[in-house]
Amino acid sequence: MTAYALDTARAIGFLSRIRMPSAVFAGDDGNLARVARAFPLAGALIALPAALLFGLLAAAGVDPLLVALLTLTVQTMISGALHEDGLSDTADGLGGGRDAAKALAIMKDSRIGTYGAIALILSFALRAAALAAIARGLPPVPAALTLPAAYALSRAALVWHWHVLPLARPDGVAAAAGRPHTWPALVALVGGIAISALLLWPNLSTIAYLDVLALSAVATLAFTAYVKKRLSGHTGDTIGATQQISEIAIFCALAMAV
């Protein structure tokens, strides 16, 4: 197995509840700094079961909103709501904390608050509405391909957020996972763009695809700048929140393009 294939397998094991062979983690110390380069490909592969369901239900003429909700249900079960948890904790911390110390303390609390609950509701509602619009506007196969494309590109976004910001605290999950250096971050960014282009460009105009990239980039950069201002660095929760925000932006851009 090549080093990149091994990193992809480890990334799938980290980003989802898909069980990987124990040999994949032989000698693994939990540091994800290099493994992060494979996050976009891992994200695309993790999305395949949900994409298959999305395409089959759309082809069968099932109501688009029901298709979207069932697809999100399957995807959430496969991912273990890893990034949704980060979004919820980040919303609680940034919404309820008056300063960085208070925000970080709130984010460590496992209990969900008002801001976190609202963030989750909006995340699922916006993605469901966007996926329903995609199901209406595209044939089943191109519609299904939007899922691995979005999951690949949004994982590239989270790696970028992770790379450009320093640690907000030295004792969190992100500290143990390491921080991607420039080369793995660039590989992830290029990989996310390449995978999304391969899956989306044949069914979208060039302008529409560039709009998807632009909206994802703006959302990622704006959120990263806000986190830097409020917390002076990233945490595991803000990394997950970046993925969710990017994914929402991608699906919304696709829904408006089809």
N, C-alpha and C positions, 0 to 999 in steps of 0.2 A: 504494500500500500504506500503510495506517495505521501510526502509530508502534507501536501494540500488536502488530499483525500482524508487523511487522518484528522486534520484540523476540522474538516467539514463534518466528519462523523462526531467529533467531540462537540462541535457547535450545535449539531442537532440534539445531542444528549443534554446540553445545557439549556437550549432554547425551547425544549418541548418535553413531553412525557413519553416520547418514543424511546423504548428501551434499546440501548446499543450494546453490542458484545463487550464483555468485561475487558477483553484484550485492547479495545480502543483506548481505555483509560490507564493502561499499564504505564507506569512511570509518570503519570500526570500529577502535577503539584497544585492544580487548581488555578494556575495563572492563565488568563485568557488573552494576554496582550498580543500574542501571535495568532491565536485561534480566531481572533476577531476578524481577520482578513477573509475568513470563509463564512462569516455571518450572512451575507446576501444570498449565497448559494444555498446555505442551510435553510434560510427563510423560505426560499422558493420551493425547496423539497418538502418542507414541513407543510406547506400550503396545498400540496397536491391532493390529499384526500378531500379537503373542503372544496377545492376547485372541481374535482370530479363530481361531487354531489351537486354543486352549483350548476354545472353543465347538464347533468342528467335531468334534474328537476326543471330547469329552464326548457329543455327539449321536450319534456313531457307536458308542457303547458301549465305547470303549477303557477299559482298567483305569485308575481315577482316579489312582493313583500314577504310572503311566507318562505320563498326560496332564499331570500337574503337572511332572514332570521335563523332558519335551519342551518345555513352555511356558517353563520357566525357562532352558532351553538357548537357545531362540530369543531371549528377552528379553536374556540376557547377551550374545549375539552382537550384537544391535542397539545395546545401550548401551555395548559395549566394556568391560564390567565396571568402569566408572568409579567407582561408589560402593563396589563390593566391594573395590577396591584401597584406598580410603580406610578402610574398616572394618578391613582386614587391617593396614595400617600403624598405625592408631590402637591396635588391640589390642596390637600388638608394643610400641609406645611406652609406653602406659599400664601394660601388664603388666610390662615389663622395666625401665622407667626409675624410679630411686629418687627423682629430683627432676625438675623441669620441664625443665632444660637437658638432662639425659640422655634423657628421654622424647622431646624434640623432635629430638635427634640420631638416635635410633633410628628415628623416623618418617621421616627423610630418607633412610635407608638403603633401597635398592630391594629388598634381599634379604628374604625372608619368614622369620619365626621361628615358634616353637611357638605363641605366643599368636595370631598372625595366622592360622596354618593352622587352629587350633581354631575361631576366630571364623568363618572362611569355611565350614567344615564345618557348624557349627551354624546359620549363616545359611541355607544351602541346604537343610539337613535340616528346619528348622522351617518354612520357606516351602513346601517340597514337601509336608510332612505337612498343613499348613493348606490348601493348594490342593487336595489330594486330598479332604480333608473337605468343602470347598466344592463340589467336583465331585459328591460323593455327595449333598449336602444341598440343592442348588439345581438347577433346570432349566438346560439348557446356556446359554441367552442371559443370564439373570441371573447365572449363575456367571461367564461371560466378562466381564461388565461390572464385576466386582469388581477386575479388573486395572487398567483406566484410573482407576478411583476411587482405588485404593490408591496408584498412582503419582502421581496429582495431589496427594493429601493428604500423602504423604511428602515431595514436593518443597516443599510449603508449609512443612513442618516444618524442612527443611534451611535454607530462607531465614530462618526465624525464629531458628534457632541462629546463623546467619551474621550476622544483624542485631544481636542482643542482646549478643554477645561482641566485645570488641576483638581486634585481631590478637595472636596469641601470639608471632609473630616478624615482623620487617619485610621479610624477603627471600624469603618463600615464594610459592607460586602464589596463595594467597588475597590477598596484598598487591597483586599485579598486577591481580587481578580486581576490586579495589575492595570496598566494603562497602555493602550496601543501606541506604538511609535509611528513615525511619519509613514514609513513604507507599508506596514499592514493597513493603516488607515486609508492610504491611497489605493491599495489593492481592493479594499472593500468598496470604496467610492466608485472606482472604475467598474468593479464587478456588478454593483447594484445598477449602475446606468446601463451597462452592456446587457444584462439579463432583461431589464425592463424594456430596453429598445428592441431586443429580439422578440419579445412576446407581445409588445404593444404596437410598435411602428407599422407592421403590415396591415393593421386594422384601423389605424388612425392617420389623420393627416400630419404632416411634419409640424405644423403650427400647434395642433392639438397635443402632440407628444411633448413639444417644448413647453407648452403651458403646464403640463403635468409636472415636468422637471422643475419649472420655475416656482410653482406653488409649493411643491415639496421643499425646495431650497429656502424659500422665504419663510415658511413656517418653522423649519429647523433652525435657521440662523436667528430669527426673531426670538424663539424660545431660548436658544442657547445664550443670547445676549442678556435676556431677562434673568436667567438663572445665574449668570456671572455677576450681574448687578446685585441680586438679592442674596446669593449664597457664596459668591466668590469662587465657586467650583462645582464639580458634579458629584452626584451620589448614584448608587445603584437605582434609586427611585427616579431620578431625573433622566437617567439613561433610558429606562423603560417608558417614561412619559414622552421622551423625544420620539420613540418609535410610534407610539400611539398618535401623537400629533401629526407626524409625517404621514402615517397611513390614512388618517382622516382626510388630510389635504389631498393626497393622491386620489382617493376614491371620489372625493367631491369634484376634483378637476376632471376626472374621467366621466362622471355623471353629467357634468355640464358640457362635455365635448361630444357625447354620443347622441 
